[in-house]
Amino acid sequence: MSWEPVIGLEIHAQLATRSKIFSGAATAYGAPPNTQACLVDLGYPGVLPVLNAEAVRLAVRFGLAIGGTVAPRSIFARKNYFYPDLPKGYQISQYELPVVKGGSVEILLDDGSRKTVRLTRAHLEEDAGKSLHESFQGLSGIDLNRAGTPLLEIVSEPDMRSAKEAAAYMRRVHQLVRWIGICDGNMQEGSFRCDANVSVRRAGTDKLGTRTEIKNLNSFRFLERAILHEIDRQIEVIEDGGRIVQETRLYDPDRDETRSMRSKEEANDYRYFPDPDLLPLEIDAATLDAVRATLPELPDRRAARFVTLGIPAADAAQLTLERDTADYFEAVLAAAPAVEPRVAANWVNGDLAAALNDAGLGITASRVGAAALAALLLRVADNTISGKIAKDVFAAMWAGEGGADDIIAARGLRQITDSGALEAAIDKVIAASPNQLAEYRAGKDKLFGYFVGQVMKATGGKANPQQLNELLRRKLG
């Protein structure tokens, strides 16, 4: 019998606040160790936490974006465990009453189909510090800069059935939190990471298998590889007569394997209880309305609107992977209403994206702005230059040689649209190619491309392609 994987993810998104969730300490990345940890973060006696209102607003923003239920009243709890990077001996989190319940996101699968992944909850909590092992001989160091950093833990239902689905879901949530501006999504800095809960069961059964949790996966590729390995490991254990132990595991990318870390704790092991230092969090309708008014058009809705402009669904999806890209594209359309949206989409997804990738730049740092690209596309639309020449002009613009009109003028790239000049060039080519002319008229139609190429060569690539084709067919006929 075949096996069916069952996968759920717990994603930790660092909220884009300037200060921590319960203190005024900074959250900026890269500070020297232990320089951004105040007495509240260090758990000193007598200090009291104060909730960061911006963290709450960002959590509400996410809840509205996924169609979840934002709780009018939620509770902060103490999650008790001992670890050196947790000075208080407990983490402030939410347990029985989270700020967001339910909701869903839709993922696009490789075969073009879509699947809805349900969310269980999203709750606010503080991050722990970081243990450092590499720089100390036989010792460990502790950096508490991250202690108290605001996190939104996004917990899915176990709706995914393959590593690819899990990676697609993680990418979708990554897209969404960046799109609505609640998290910068920087995986290298630890701003966006996840734990994967994985089990296997016989295909066709409803009973869930024993799950393991793979901790701290901070790349889409590692997530997929870790899940694939864990699925194979669990199947092998069961088929060899063993049983799966509920535990926490770590993924080693160098060996491409998961390793046991510790036995998996249950909720009762953490001795959750309401934090006596924090009042219940109450969110009224006016707050919901205020946050809802700030939500941007979400990526799926925006992609659907792009499709109505005649843009293929795959291209619209690519344009809306990042909000900055979608904004750039719309700025091009606004500056060049005479340009077909599909043409503009091809340029943004094609030449511009390639140039940005080669230069290692984001679109907000593009060397060719939206207005400049629009000016170039207008020169193609009004037949000043051909689409092929436009690529050379774009390369010159990217190199900093000026705007489209300046480069076209300086290089003498304006298309030849004068019929008399084109006919003269065609006549010279035909006169110089008697053998090819005879073969073409004898039925070798493929030679038409030869004549087009020769005329283009004679005119330095400046002949208007449409006019050239029309005149050439008439002359050759």
N, C-alpha and C positions, 0 to 999 in steps of 0.2 A: 504493500500500500504506500502511496505517496504521502509526503509530509507537507503541512501548511504552516508557514511562519505566522506569528501574531506579534505585532510590533506597536508600541506606543512610545511617544517621545515626551520628555520634560525639557523644555527650552528655557534657558535663563537669559533674558534680555536686560542689559544694563540700561536703566532709564537715563535719558539725556538731561540730567539736572546738573547744576554747577556745584551743588553741595549735597551732602549725604542725606540719607532718608531720616535720620533721627538726630543729626547734629549739623553744625555749620561748617564742618571741615570740607575742604575742596575735594573734588572727584577727578581732577585733571590727571591724565595718564603721564607716566614717565618721571615723576618726582623722585628724589632720593628716598631710600627706604625709611619708613617711619616718620616722615616729615609732614604727612597729611592725616594724622591720627590724633584726635583731641581726647580729652578725658572721658567723654561719653563713649567714644569708640573703644577706648582702653578698658572700659568697665570699672572705673574708679568708684568707690563707695560715695553715695550721696548725690551723684549726678543723675539727671533725669532726661529721658529722650523727649524730643519735640518733633512731631510728624511734619515732614516736608510737604506742603500743600501742592507743589508742582508735581511731585511724584504721584500723588493721587490723581491729579488732572490727566497725566499721561496714561495712567492705568485705565481711567474712564474712557479715554480716547480709543484705546485698543479695544475695550469691551464693546463700544459702539460700532467700531469698524468690522468686527467679526459677527455682529448680530447677537451678541451675548446679553445676558441680564446683569445689569449693574446693580449690586445690592444696595438698597437704601441704608442698610446698617450692616457693617462687617466688624470683625473682631481681630485684634492682634494677639498672638499667642507666643509663649515661650517654648521653643523647641530645645530641650535640654540634652546636651552631649558634651563630652570633654575632648578637646583637641587643642594643641598649642596655639593655633591661629584664631582661636575663639576666646578672647580674654575673659568675657563674662561667664563662660561656661554654658551659655545658651544663645540661641539665635532667635531674634524677633522675626516671626513669620506670621502667616495666617493658616488656620487649619479648618475648623468646622464651618466658619462663615467667611469665605473669600470675597474679595471685592467684585469679581466677575465670575459668573457661572454660565456654562453652555456656550453656544455659538458654534461656528464652523468655518472652515476655509475649503476652497475648491482647488484641487491640483490637476495639472495637465500631465497625462501619461505619455509614454513614448509612442503608443499607437494612435495618438490624437484624441483618445477618449478622456473624459473628465471624471474625477472621483471626489466625493465630499468626505472630508475628514472632520469628525466631530471633536469639539473641545470639551473637556470636563470642567476646567476652571482656569482662571488666571489670578494669581494672588501676589500681593506685595510682600517683600522680605528684604532683609539686609544681607549683604555678602560677608563672607569671612575674610580673614587675612590670607597670606600666602606663605607656605613653607619653602625655604630655599636650601637645597642640599648640595648643589654643585660647587659652591665657592668655599666650603668649609670642610676641613680634613676631619672626618669622623664626627662631625657635628652638623646641626641644622640651624639655619637662621630663620627668623620670622620677620616678615614685612607686613605691617598692619595698615598700610595705606588704603588697601581695598576694604578693610573692615568697616562696615556701615554703608557701603556703596549701595544705592537703591537698585533692586532687581525686581523684574516682573517674571515670575515663573509661570510658564504657559504649558499646561498639561493636556495632552490629547487623550482621547479614547484609544483603545488598542485596535484601531481600524485599518492599519496598514498591513499588507500581506507580502511585501518584498522589500529588499534593501533599496531598490530604485524608488518605490513609493515613499519610503521614509525620507530619502534624500530630496525628492520632489516636494514633500511637505515642508521640510526644513527650509528649502530655498524659498518657498511661498511665504512662510512666516517671516523670513529674513527680508524679503521684498516688502512685505506689508509694514513691518515696524519701522523700516527706513522711510517708506513712502509717507506715512503719517507723522513722521518726525519724532518718534518717542525713543529711538535708539539709533546709534550710528552704525551698528552692525559690524564693527571691526573685530573680526575673529582673532587676528594676531594679538590684539591687546586684551582679549578675553571679554569683550563687550557682548558677545553673542556665542553661546555654547550650549551643548545639550547633553542629556543623559538618555540612553536608549534602553527601554525595557523589551526584552526579547524572549519569546518562548516558541515551542513548536508543538503541533498536535497532528493527529492523523487527519488527513483530508476527509471532509464530510462529517466530522464530529463537531459538537458545540462546546465541549468541555475544554477549558483552557489548561495548558501545560504549566509547569513550574517555570517562573520567569527569572531571568538574571538581569541585572542592571549594569550597563556599560557607562562608566562615568567620564565626564569632561571631554567630550568630542568637539573639537573646534574647527572642523573643516567638513565640507560636504563629502569630499573624497574619503576621508578617514571614517566618517559615519557609515558610508556604504560598505567600505571594506571591513570595518569592525562587525557590522551586522551579518555580512556574508560569512565571516569566519565563525561567529557565534552560532549561527544556524547550523553550519556543518558540524561544529563541535558537539552541539546538543544532540543532533541526529545520531552521530557516531556513538556517543555515550549510551543513548537509549537502545540502539540496535545491538550494542555489545552487552546488553543486560544490566547496565548501570541505571542510575537515576540522577536527574538534575537536582542540584542543591540550590536553593534560593540564596543568592549572594551578590555582592557588588564586585565587578571586574573592571580592570583597566585594559585599554587597547595599546599595544606596542606596535607603532607603525613600522619600525625597523624590521621586526620579525613577522609582521602582519599576523598577529595573534592576540587573543585576549588572555589575561592572567587574573587569577583570583586575588582579590584585595582584602575582603572581609565578608563575614556573613551579613546577609541583608537584614537590616533592622525593620521592625514593624512600627506602626504609629505608637503603640503603647510603650515601646522602648524609649521613646523621646519624652514621655511624660508631659505631653502638651497641657498647658493650662493658660487661661487668659492672662495677658501681661497686666499686672496691677498698676503699672506706671503709665499706661496709655488708655485713654477713653475710647469707647467704641467709635468707629469711623462712620459718620452719617453723611450721606450724599442726597441732597434734595433735588426736586425736579428742575429747579432753576439752574442748578449747577450742570445737570445733564444737558439742558437746552443750550447753555452757554458753550459747553464743550462741543456739542453736536454742530453748532454754527461754525466752528473752526475747522471741521473735518474737510479735507480736500476731496475732490472727485476720486473715488477709489480706482485702483488699476484695472479691474475687470470692466467697470462701467466705462472707463476712458478708452480701453481697447475696443469695446463694442461700438463706441462713437466713432473711432477711427475707421472701423470696418464699414460704417455707413458712408464714409468718404471715398469708398472704392479701394481701400487698402486690404490686401489679403490678411486673413486672421493670423497667420504665422508672423507676418511683418508687424501687425498691430501689437501682438504679444511681445515681440522684441522691443518695440518702441516704448512699451510700458514696463519693462523690467526695472527701470529706475525712473523716478519722478522727474529728475533733472533732464533726462533724455526726452521724455514726453513734453516737457515745457519747452525745450529747445526746438523740437519738431513743430510745435504749435506756433512758436515765434517765427520760424521760417515761413509757415503758411500765411501768417498775418502780414509779413513783410513782402510776400510775393503771391498775391491772390491769383495771378495769371498762371501760376505753375500748378500742374496737376498734383494732388496730394500723393498719389502713388509714386510719382517721380521724386518728390521730396523725400518720401519714406525710403526709397531705394538709396538715395545719397546719404541720408543720416545713418541707415543701417549698414551701408556698404563702405564707400570711400572714407567718410568721416570716422566711422567706428574703427576701420583698419588703421587710420592715421593715429587715432587716440591710443589704440592698443600698442602700436609700434613705439610711440613716445612715452607710454606708461602714464598717460594723463586721464583724468576724469573729464567729463564733457563740460563741466563748469570752468575748466582751465583750457578749453579748446583754443588753438591758435587761430581758428577761423570761427568767428561768432555767427550767430543765427542770421543777423542782418547781412553779413558779408556773403554767407552761403546763398541766401535768398537773391542777392544781386547777381551772383554767378548763374543761378538757375534761370533767372529772368533773361539772361543773354542767350541761353539755349532755347528758351520758349519763343523769343522774338527772332530766332534764326541768325543772330549775330555770330554765334559760333556753333559748332556741332557738339554733340554729346561727347565724342572722342576727344576733341580739343579741350572741352571743359575739364577733363581729367588732368590735362597738363596745366591748365590755368589753376586748378585747385591745388596741385602740388606746389606751384609757385606761390600761391597765397599762403599755404602752410609754411613755406620757407621764409615768409616775411617780405616778399617782394612787392606787396601792395594789394590794392583791391582788384576785383575782376576787370573793371573797365580800364584801369591803368595798365594792367598786364596785357590785355588784349591789344591796346593801342601801341604799347611799347614793342611788342613782338610782331605786330602786323598780322594778327590772327583772325581778323574779321572775315567771315565767310564770303565766298564769291556767290552772289545771287543774281548777277547780271547774266541774262540768258545768252547774249551775244558772246561774252567772254567764255562761258561754259561751252557753247557750241564750237568755238574756235579750238578750245583744248581737246574736245572730243574728236573733231575732224583730224587733228594732228595725230592723235593716238590711233585712230582707225587707219589713216594713211600709212602709218609705220607698222601696222600689224595685218598685212594682207592674208597670211596663212591662217591666223586665228579667226579673221573675219569669214573666210571661206568655210572653215570648220563650224563656226557658230551658225552660219546660214544653212549648213548642211544638217543641222539638228543637234549639235553639241552645245546644249543650253548652259552647261556649267561654265563655259568660257565667258559668260556675262560678268562673272566676278572678276575675271582677268581684266576686262576693259574698265570696270569700275576702279580697280586698284591702280591701273596705269594713269587714269585721269586724276585720281587723288594724288598720285605721286607727282604728276605734272603740275598740279595746282598747290603743292605743298600741304595737302590735306585740307584745303580751305573751301573746296567745292561743297555747296549745299547738297547733302545726300539725296533729299527727295527730288530736287530739281534735276540733279545729275541722273538719277535712275530714269526719270520720265524722258529726258532729252536723249539719253543713250539708247533706250529701247526704240524710240522713234528713228534714230539715225541707223541703228543696226538693222531694223526691219526694212 
